Amino acid sequence: MAGEGSVFRRCGCTDPVTGRQYGRRCPRLAAGGRHGSWYVRLELPAGMDGRRRRIRRGGYASRKAALEVLARLRAPCPADTGARILTVGDWLAYWLVSRSAVAPSTVRGYTAHVRLYLGPYLGEVLLAELSVAQVQAMFAAIIRQHHALGTPVSAATLTRIRATLRAALNAAIRRGLLTENSAAKAELPRARRPRAVVWTPYRIEQWRRTGERPAVAVWTATQTAQFLRSIEEHRLYAAYHLIALRGLRRGEAAGLRWCDIDLDGKTAVISQQLQQYDGRLAICPPKTAHSTRVIALDHTTIAALRAHRDRQCAEAAAYGPGYRASGFVFTNLNGDPMAPDRLTRTFRRLTAEAGLPPVRLHDLRHGAATLALAAGVDLRVVQEMLGHSSIVLTADTYTSVLPAVAHIAAEKVAALIIQAGCLVPGTRRRRRRQGTRVRRHVRAEGKQATTARRSRAHPARQLGRPSRRHRHRKRAR
């Protein structure tokens, strides 16, 4: 009967005539003894695709050991899972549809990991029998597969896949289906956070000659100004100006509404973001709780936003009655909100037309933080501007030092060392040059009688005889 299972004994002996294994029909099994080994067979309910599924385990030394395994496999699950025997694939499918308090982008990433990696490699494994060795073998197979296809998988991707599996297994532990998380013990290559690299003249020359470009790169202040000057007449100039100077994410810029901006008070409230899923735009909360913030706007950004509002009103009048007043700051020509992907594609094209080295749209956010720190803005202020929950994240990710700032820092360190070397140890008095002391010493030896160095102490405290000048004063008295 399906779900109950059975145990049986079989061996690997072969029929000398047919060459096939006897299996359960071996004559030596009927004679008794310890010949052969015990196996477990269990019928599972049909899968989500309607196909029949069976579980077969073997190699047990005794009937008792096989029955213990069968009892563990037949252990009922909680009622909310249908009291079925779950495979990893069953649990992952249930876990995905039961997630509700997760951002849509996170659910999309979970679904992709389950479809591409976790399901094909671990889907048929029983959830109760999932081991660290099986998880480790899955990651080894993923690395080999990508290497064979010529598309090496990064350590960051492997880490995200493990995070998905670990989250699913933690949910199974909370349901009482597991006692330990096998994904947490799997070893992976260490993922390193890429550091932003500044486009210096030598690096630009290397890029033009070989096509080599850093994973994360930022423009200098001059390059950023050159880009903004080249797109002054573009209808999305204000969007890129805002991202380059205030460090908004592309979803935050796309989701910005006119009601969130106070042009007179020179502030903007980041309270939502716009994301795209399956070709549809969705309004979502900011990435984290700290991403909801109020940012200050400088006078150049205010001027750019005022000009953009005037341009938008002119576009609405030119479009006619079909124009949709969505209330968003950056829209299409018909008034609909603009997809973040379109901001990215337009930025890539404008960068190429300006003749600048390539950077991603998100790298403008890196550059905004870098330029703010180069301008002397406090790190805590930069953290609030970017909406980071930790100042450590701001310091580790967005503080690439510009060459000019690095040179100033190097000169300051050198000046400090030089100044420390010219002071008398333990005092604030400058040490005299060694050459000057030698010349004075030679001059004193030539004129010992007349130009000998006199003590500045009181005559009563001098160790030697008082000078002739003081002796004459004493006689005059």
C-alpha positions, 0 to 999 in steps of 0.5 A: 500500500502506498505510504506503508512500505516494506522490507525484503532481503536480496543479494547480488548473485548472478545466474550462470546461464542468463548472467542476470542477478537472482535478487530475491530469488537466490537459492541461498536466501531460502537456506537462511543464514546471513547471505544477502542484505536487507532493503527498504521499499516505500511508495510515495504519493504522486508528485506535482507533475502526477508521476509515480515516485518510489524510495528504495534503500538497501545494504542493511545487515539485519531486518531490524535495522531495515525496519527502523529506517522504514519507521523513520521514513513513514513518520507523519509530518505536520498537518499543514503539509498534508501528512506526507513524506516530503522530499526536498523538492516538495518542501521547497515548492511548499516553502515558496508559496507560503512566503508572504513577508518577503520583498518580491525581488527576494521571492524572485531570487528564491524561485530562480535558485530553486528552479535552476539549482536546488530542484534539479540536484536535491529535489528527489532527496528525502528531506529527513535524509538530507546531509551535508555531504549531499549539499556539498556534492551539489555545489561541486556539481554546479561549479563543474557544470558552469566550468564546462559551459565556459561560464564560471560561477562566482563565489557570491552566486554560490553564497546566495544559493546556499542562503536560499537553501538555508532559509528553506531548511530553517523554516523546516526546522521551525515546523519540526521536520528537521533537527539541523540545517545541513546547508549551514555546514557546507563549505564554499569559496570565500566571497569577496566584496568588490572594491570600487576602482577610480577611472584614472588616466592609466586605467582608461588607457589600459581599458581602451587598449585591452578592453579590461574594465573593473567590476565596480568603477567610479568616475572622478569629479571631472568625469562626472561633470563632463557627463552631466554637461554632455546630457544637459539637454536630455529629458532625463538629465535631472534623474542622473543629476540626482543619482550622481549627486545624492546617491539614489538607487535607480528604483528610488529615483524611478519611484520618486513623486512630486509630492515627495519633493519640497523644492522650497525647503530643498528636501526630498523624502525617499519613501518607496521604490519602483521595481519591475517583475515579469514586465509589470511595474510594482511599487515597493517599500525601500530596500531596508528600514533605514532606506526610508529617509529625508535627503537634502538637495543643493541649489543645482539639483533644485534648479534641475528639478524645476527645469524638469518640471517645466519640461514635463508640463510642456510634454503633457500639453504637447501629448494631448488629452491622452496624457496620464498624470501619474504624479511621478517625477520621471515618466515616459512621454505619455505620463506613465512611470518609467521602468528602472531598466529603461533608466539603465539602458538610457544611461548606458547609451549616454555614457557611450555617446559622451566618450567616457569609460563605462560605469554602471548606473549603480556606480553613480551611487558609489561615485556620489559617496566617494565625491562626498567624502572627498569634499570633506563630508562626514562619514555619518552624513554620507551614511544617512544620505545613502540610507545604510543601516551600518556605518561599517557598510558605508566605509567598506563599500563606498569609500574609494579614495580619489587620486587627488585625495590620496596624494593630499593624505600622503603629503600630510603623512610625510610632512608629519614625519619630517616635522617629528624628525626636526624636534628635540625628543620629549620637547617642542623645540626644533633641533638645530641642523648638524652642519650648523653645530659643526661650524660653530664648534670649529669657530669656537676652537679658533677663538677660544679666548674671545668668542667662547660660548657664555652660559646663559645661567645666573653667575651664582649658578655657573659651575665655572668661573664667572665671566670677565664682564661679571667680575668687572661689575662686582669690582665697580660695586 
